[in-house]
Amino acid sequence: MFEKQIGIDLGTVNVLVYVRGKGVVLLEPSVVAISVRDNRIVAVGAEASEMVGRVPESIEVSRPLRDGVIADYIVTERMLRYFIRRVIGRNPLLRPQVMISTPQGVTSVERRAVYDAAIQAGAKEAYLIPEPLAAAYGAGLPINTPTGNMVVDIGGGTSEAAVVSMHDIVVWSSARVGGNRIDQSIIGYIRKKYNLIIGEQTAEEMKIQIGSALPLEGPLSMEVRGRDQIAGLPKTITVTSSEVTDAISEPLSAIVGAVRQTLEKTPPELAADIIDRGMVLTGGGAQLRNVDKLLTRETGVPCFVAENPIACVAVGAGRALENLDVMRRFLPTI
């Protein structure tokens, strides 16, 4: 009765925490700042994210997850502990039950690392759920029926497309391409075209403010500040939305490729359902302008953005934990 049930979307870019009865209570960047001298955590989440590219050598700012999997186990465990304690308090009477999302394409070793990190961080019991399954559940798709439900989850490190039926994934494809790769493409384009070096935060701002998967009828523009590669001095330029569309075309084509692969592998009866129902977009990348229209144009299947797409995986993980009796047999073994 007093035991908390927590669903966690452990993403490359953000960590979201869903608590039963309260909804999503925490959304923080998955960034940790550590003092190099004594290995002490200086900041976690939003506070650490503000330090990216702005700290002396005595502080190391890192993302402990890369492409949706743990790159630094110790830092991930400390970050999880910090977020779990923020949700349940420092000295809870009972340790929580935790459901954590992982990419569908991870290995058993990578799954075990996430499980161990959750237990070490203070979970009484830990379960893992594939991200596409959690996304479909959180988006409100009828995953308990024998009909084809297609979800495309565009995260920070990976993008996964899957067809879900009867609480399980039927077919899926994955591309280790997401919001981070899109940001890197913008950085590379600006450096090549304007000899201007910009940071990750600037690239992300450009993606959010003027980015679009397809050319816009009324082009947008914004001022971008960085360092001139030749002179080495600060410089300001104006970039248009059509330039950002050109810059991000390569990573978007990789995401389209993963969606096509999934559709090609889908059994005919489920494919007919998907043509009728369309596919649902989730994850932070779903918020990019016109990415749904791009997928509709390239695949011929209607595409819709889920309500609050960034929260779908965390909500789905929490709901799966609430219905653990049913979901348990469909979750990966650890």
N, C-alpha and C positions, 0 to 999 in steps of 0.2 A: 504493500500500500504506500509506503514512504519511499520506496526505491525509485530513483529517477531513471527514465529511459531516454537515451540520447542518440540521435542520428547525426552523423558527422560526414560532411562532404570534404574529404581531405584532398584539396586541389593543389595543383602546381602554383597557382596564383593566389587563390583565396581559400580560407577555411570557413565553412558555414556550419553552425550547430543548431539542430532542431531539438527542442525538448517537448516531450509529450504533454499536451494540455496547454502549451504556451506558444507553439509554433517556432519559427526561426528567431532565435534570441541573440545570435552573434554572427557577424560577417566581418572578418578581418583578413588582411593580406597574410599569406603564409611566408612571412619574412622574419628572420631573427637576427638581431645585432649582438655580437659577442666581443668581449674585451679580449684581445690577443694575449695580454700580459698574464691574466689569471684565469682565463677561460670562463669568465662569469658572464651570464646573460645580461645585457644592458637594456634591451628593449625587445618586445615581440609585437607582431601585428602592425597596425597602422602607424604606431610610433616608430617602429623599425623601418617601415617602408619609406617614411619621410627622410630617412638618413641615407638612402641609396644614392651613391655618387657624391655624397656631401660630407664624408667623415674622414678623419686622419687614419694613418696606417695602424694605429693602436686599436682601432675598432674594425671588425670584419662583419659586413652585412651580407647575409646569404639566404638563398631559398633552399631549404633542406630537401625539397621534392623536385625531381626533374622528370618531365614527360609523364607525370602522374604516378611515379614510383619514388621510393625513398632513395635519395642519393647520400644522405648523411643520417644514419640511424639515431645516433645519440642526440643530435640537435632536434630531430623530428619528435623523439620521445619527450624531450623537455618542452617543446612547443605544445604538444598535445596535452601534457600535464598542466601547463599554464592555462590553456583554453578550457579544459574540463573543470579545473578549480574555479575559474571565473564563473562558470555556469552553476556548479553545485556547492560552492563555498570551500573554504580551506579544510575544515574538519567535519565532513558529513557523517551522519550516523551510519548510513549504508553506502557502499560503493555502487556506482551506477552500472546499468546494462548499456552497452554501446554497440551500435551498428555503424560500420565505416564503409564508405564506398571505395572501390578500387577499379581501375580500368579492366575491361573484360579480357584484354590481351596480356595481363601480367602472368609471370611464372609462379609456380608454387613457392619458390624461395622468396620472391617479392611479396607474395601474400602473407607468408609467415612473418616477414619483417614488420608489416603493418599490424598484424595481430599481436606480436610481442610488444611492439611500441605502445599499443592501447592498454595492454595488461600492466605494463611497467608504469604507464601514466596514471593508473589508478582505477581502471575498469574492473568490475567484479567478473563480468562475462563480456566477451567481445565476439562479434560476428562480422563477416564481410559480405558485401553485396556488390555485384557488378554494376558499374555506373549506368549503362544503358537501361538495365532493369529498374534501378532506383529512379532514373529520370522519367521513365514511362509511368511508374507508379505515382511519382510526385506530380506529374503533369495531368493526372486524372484519367489516364487511358484505361479502358476495361481489360486489364491484363489477365483477369481471371476467366475470360471467355475464350472459346476456340476460334477466335477471329484474329486476323493479322493487324497488329498495331506497330507502326514503324516510328522509331524515334532517332533523331540525329542530335547527339550531344557534343557541342563544340566547346571544349574547355580551354584552359590556358596552355597545357602541354600536349594533350591528345584530343582527337576528334573521333568519335565512334558512332557508327550507324548500325542499328540492330532492329530485327523484327521479333516482337514479343507476342507469345500466345500461351495461355494456360500457365501463368506465373513464371514462365521460363523463356530464355532466349533461343530462338529457332536458328537464325543465321545472323552473322554480324561481320563487319569489317572495321578495321581501325587504321588511322593514320597518325603518326606522331607529329602532328601539325596542329597548332591551335593559336590562341591569342598571342603567345610569346613569339612564335615564328612570324606572325603578321607584323608585330612591332619591329622585329629584326629586319624584315623586308623593307619597311618604311625607312629605317635607319640607313640601310645599304643604298636605297634609291636616292635619298637626300645627299649622302656622301658622294655618290657617283655623279649626280647631276649638278650639284651646287658646291662641291668641295666643302661641305659644312658637316661638322661632327655634332650630332645631337644625342641626348641620353634616352634611356628607355622610357622615362616618365613623359618626356616631350613627345616621343613617338606614340605613346598610348593616348595622350591628349589629342593628337592629330587624328588618330583612328576614331575616337569618340566624337569629336567636334565636327570633322569634315569627311570622315571615311565613309565609303560606300562600295558595295560589291559590284554595282552597275553604275554607269555614268548618270549623273543627275540632270534633270531638265534645267534647273536653276543652279549653276555651280556655286559652291561655297568656297570661302577662302579664309586663311588665318595667318597671322604673323608667327614665324618660328625663329627662336633664338638659339644660337649654338656657337661653336668655335670654328673659325675659318681654318681649313686644313693647310693652306699655303702660308697665310700671314700669321696664323696662330693667335689672332685677336678675336674678341667677340663680334658677332655679326648677326643681323636680322634680315630674314627674307620673307616673302609672301608665297605661300603654297596653296594650290587650288585642290578641290575635291577630285577632279579628273586625274591629277597627278598621283594622288593617294590610291585611286582605283587602279591605275597602272602598276603602282608599286606592290599592291597586295594580290595581284592576279595569280601569281604562281602558287602561294600557299592555298588560296581558295580553290584552285584547280585540283590540288591534292585531296581536299575535303570532298569535292564533287566526285572524284575518283573512288573514294571509299564508299560513298552513297551508291554509286553505280554498281560497284562490286556486290554490295549487299542485295540490291534489286535483282541482279543477274543470278544470285544463288537462291532467291526466294521461291519456294514451291508455288505452282500455278494458282492454287486455291487462295493462298494467303496473298499472293500478288494482286488478285482480283479485289480482295478486301482493301488493300492499300490504295489501289486506284480510286476506289469509292470514298475511302476515309481520308486519304492524304497522309502525309508524314508530319510529325511534330518536331519543331526545333527547340532544344533546351541548351542551357549553359550560357556563360557570359558572351561567347562569340555569336549567339543568336541575336544579340542586340545590335550587331553591325547593320547599318542601313542596307536594305534590299537583298540581304543574303538569302531570304526566303524566295524572292523572285528569281534570283540566280539559279537556285536549286530546281525550282519549277520549270524554268526555261531549259535547263540542261538535262533533266530527267523525264519531263512530261508528266510528273506526278505532282498534284497540288501540295503545297507546303505551307504550314502555319507556325507562327511563333507562339510558344506556350505562354500562359499568363505567368508573370514573374519568372522568366526562364532560368535566371541565375540560382534560384532557390529550389528548383525541382529535385535535384539529386539529394539534397539534405532532407527535404520533406519526404521523399520516397524512402530514404533509409530509415527515417523515424517511423513511418507507417508500416514498413516491413517488420520492424521490431515490435510494434503494437500487435501485429498479426503473425507472431513468430511461430505459432502452432501450425499454421498453413504454410508459411514461407520457408521454414527450416529445411525441408527436404529439397528445396530448389537452390539453396545457397551453397557456394563452393566449400569443399572440405579443406581443413587446414592441417 
